[in-house]
Amino acid sequence: MADAYVPHFANDAGHARIAIGAHEFMCIGARPPFDHPHVFLDMGGDHEIICPYCSTLYILNDKLKPTESEPADCLYLPAAAE
């Protein structure tokens, strides 16, 4: 599974909720150097999850691609994924 990319999302603006198109993803909090530990989150059968570090509520939106978010500025591309 090393060839699969896990989308990363950041919340620099402090949004209360972010809609995303992926069940499994990484939350990094704010962008480096102000990030929290990069935590893997899996919604499982649910359609929302709260990050245990920054309390951002992530909501699944099936109309978005796995690398899309609303607001759109929340996708984070780590240097290795660019």
HELIX and SHEET records of a PDB file:
HELIX    1   1 ALA A   72  CYS A   74  5                                   3    
HELIX    2   2 ALA A   79  ALA A   81  5                                   3    
SHEET    1   A 4 ASP A  35  ASP A  42  0                                        
SHEET    2   A 4 GLU A  24  GLY A  29 -1                                        
SHEET    3   A 4 HIS A   8  PHE A   9  1                                        
SHEET    4   A 4 LEU A  75  TYR A  76 -1                                        
SHEET    1   B 4 GLU A  48  ILE A  50  0                                        
SHEET    2   B 4 LEU A  57  LEU A  60 -1                                        
SHEET    3   B 4 ARG A  17  ILE A  20  1                                        
SHEET    4   B 4 SER A  69  GLU A  70 -1                                        
END                                                                             
